[in-house]
Amino acid sequence: MKYTITGATGHLGQQVVQAMAELVPAEQLNLGVHTVSKATAFQAQGMTVSAIDYHDQASLQPVLSDSDVFIYIPSKSHDSYSRVQEFETVLAAAQASHVRHLLVMGFIADQVNNPFDLSAFYGYVPRRLAGAGIAYTIIRNALYADPLVPYIPELVERQQVIYPMGDQGLSFISQADSAAAFAKVATTPSLLQSGCIYTLTQDRKYTMPELAAVIQQVTGKPMSYQPVTLAEFATMYDQGNEGHMLASMYAGGAKGLLQPVSDDYVTIMGHPAQDLVSFLQNGLAQG
């Protein structure tokens, strides 16, 4: 078997590679990365590492050639148009390289009425794949719980959760749990079914007062919910010009579009995803 993983040095990608390494021999893992020097540890384990450019089909095809399973993790960009362009190049390379099965990372904010800047991309991918003539499976992630850990000190200082969410909720998944599910699906024929779409979440959603209560529980510090406006949020968190994109995501959340809860993780893994309280407790203890 040849398992190709792109985005293998990113936050999720690294964990997918590590999870795959627990299930298959290292020599079956074929990694496509933007900077080979960042993947020397994987090379040392016996994995194949090659440089790729998501926007250059010629660089992708030799890496993807005859892959049994290709795990595609999109690059980080702030608009749907550039991501769709990237995906079209990746898809063309996968088709030309005779990839047997494409396993794609999705996101729960893919609804047709979602104002999130990237919802058009996440909605485009399953529609495009449905007519692409290639076997595919999509794994949709809930919000990553991981960024909450380094964010908690700021919230503790504020004594407030400030997401502009109104009375709607958020559902979460950890990157480690997501990676484990990707690896399990990729290596289990009964799960790697063409046209199947899985949604990874913990076993419940959290309204913002409930999230504030969780943070108070794990920190022992007072916490309430006092939302800022979408415009204020965009200005506050515009590092790397991400402000509008982040605010648009919570605009979708305020419509109830970031709170789906699914039991697909249990179907895949046979046990529930790690709950938010224990995840945050562990993250704070390690930090």
N, C-alpha and C positions, 0 to 999 in steps of 0.2 A: 504494500500500500504506500502511496505517496500523499502525504498531507501537506498542503501548502497554506501558510498563514502569512497574510500581509498585515502591516501595522504592528509587527511583532515586537517593536521596542517601545510602543506606547503603553499607557497605564493599563488598559484592558489587555492589549495584545501580549504583553509580557506574562500576564497571569494565565492567559489562554495557553501559551507555549508551555508554561510550567505544569499546568493541568494535563495537557496532552502528553507531556513527558512521563507522567505517572501511569499512562495507559498504553503507550506504544513505544517501541524502541526509538532512540534518538535519531538513528539513521533514516527513519521514515519521515522525519520532520524537515520540511523545506521552507525556509523563512525568507520573505521578501521585505527588505527594509530600505529606508531612505539613506541611512548612514550606517555603513557596515561596521565601523569602529565601535558603535554602541551595542553590537551583538556579539562581541568576542567571547563572552561567557557561554553563549549558546553554541558557538563554533567549537569551543573547548569540550563540550559535551558530545560532540559528534554530529551536530545538526548542520545541514547545508544552509549557508547564508549568502544571499545575493542582493545586490543593489537594484532597486526598481524606482521608476517614476510613474505615479498613478496616471499622469497625463501623457505618457509616451508608450503607445501600444508595443512598439518594438522592444522596449526594455522589459515589458511584462511577459511577452509570449514565451521566451526561453525558460523563465522561472515557473510559469504555470503549466508548461507542456506536460500533458498526460497525467495531470494530478487526479487522483481518485476523489479527493475532497479538497476544495479550496475555501478556506475561511477568510472572508473579506470583511475587514474592519475599516470603515471609511476614514479618510483623513480629517483632521480638525479644521474646519472652515466655518465661516459665519453666515453664509448665504446658500440657499438651495440651488441657485443656478450653477455655481462652480462645482457643487457636489454632484449634480446631475451630469455635468460634463465629465467629471472624473468617473462616475459610474458607467457611463456609456463607453468610455475607453477601456475600463476594466472588463466590462461585459464582452466587448468585441474581442479582447485578448483571450478571455476565457473560452469563447466559442471557437476561435481560430486555433487554440492550443489543445482542444479536445478535453477540456475539463469535464469530468464525469458528474460531479455534483458541486453546486455552489451553495455554501452556507453563509448567510449574510446577517450582519448585525443591523437590527432595526430599533425603533424607539416608540414608546406608547403614544407620543404626541404626533400621530400621523393622520388624524381625522380630517375630513374635508372642510370642516368649519373651524379648524384650529389656526389662530393668528400667529403661532410660533414661526419665526423666520425659517426654520428648517423643516417645518411640517410638510411642505410641498415635496421636498426630497424624500422624506420617509414614506410619504404616500405614493410617490412615483415608483419607488423600487418594486413593491409587490405587483403593481399594475403592469410595469414593464416586463418583469420576469414571467408573468402569466402567459405572455405571448412570445417569449424569447426562444423557445425550443430547447431549453437547457433544464436539467433537473436542478431544483433549488429548494432550500428550506430557509426560513427566516426566523431569527430569534429576536423578539422585541424586548428591550430592557425597560424597566421602570427607571425613575430617577436613581442615579448612583447615591448610595448613602455615604460613600467615602469622603466627599468634600465637606460634609457636615463636621467631621472631626477637627480639621484645622480652623473651621469657621466658628466653632463653639466659643473660644476665648473672646472673640468680638461680640458675640451675642451675650455672653456673661457680663461683659463691660456695659453693654447697653441695657441689660436686664429685660430685653425684649426680642421676640421673634418678629421680623419686619416684612416678611414676604407679602407682596400685594395679592393675596389670595381670597379675601373675603371669607365666606363660610365654607369654602370648598376644601377638599383634602388632597394630599400627596401620597403616592405609594412609592416604595423604595426597593432596591436590591443592592447588595454589595457587589463590587467588582469581582471579588473572589468567588462568590456564589455564581455570578454570571459566567465566569471563566470555566468553572467546574461543569456547568450545564452545557456550554459550548463543546467542551471536550467529550462529554458523555454522548451528546447527540452525534457528533462527528464520527465517533467510533462504534456506534450502535445501529446496525442496519434497520432494526425495527422502529427506531426513532427518526432516522434520517430519511423521511418520506418526502417525495417531491410534492411541492405545493403546500406543505404543512407550515403553519405559522404558530410559534410558541410565544407566550408572553411571560416574562420572568418578574415576579413580584414577591415581596414578603406576604404574610398571611392576612395583613390588614392595611388599611390606609389611615392617615392621620390628618385631622383638621388642624389648623394652626394653633388653637388653644391646646389641643392634645399633643402637638409637637413641642410646644412650650413646656408642658407638664413633663414630657419625657426628658427634655434637656435639664429641667430643674431636678428631676430624679437622679440623673447621672452625674450632675455637678454639685448638687446640694446648694445651689444658688437660686435666688428668686428669679422667676422668668414669667413674662406675660406676653400677650399678643397685641402688638400695636403696629399695624401695617403702615408702610409708607406708600406713596402713590407710585404708579408704574413709571412716571417720568422721574421721580426722585430716585427710584431704584436703578434706573438706567444710568443716571448721572453718578450715583455712588459707586457703581461697579463697572466702570467703563475702561478698566485696564485692558489694553490690547484691543480696544474698540469693540468689546463684547457687550457693552451695556444694553444696546437696543435688542440684541439677540436674546440676552438673558431676560430682560423685561418682557419681551414678546412671549417667552415660554411661560412666564407666570400669568400673562394675560390669558393664555390658554388654560392654565390651571384654575384661574378664577371662573372659567366657564365649566369647571368640573371635568376637564379633559386630561388631567394628570393623576387621576385617582383610580384607574382600573385595578382590580385585584383578581389574580388568576391562581389556579392550582396547578398550572403547567410545570412549575418547578418541582412539585411533589411527583408529578407524573414522570418527569425525567430522572430525578435523583432518588426517589423513594423516601424522601424525608423533607420537612419544611425548610425553607431558607432561614438563615440566621435572623432572629428578630432584631428590631432596631435598638432596643434597650441594650441587649448584650453586645451588639456590634459597637455601639458608641462607648460602652464601658470598656471593652477591650481596646478600642482605638485610643481612648484617653489614657489608659494605663500604659500602653506602649509608647505614647508620645511624650 
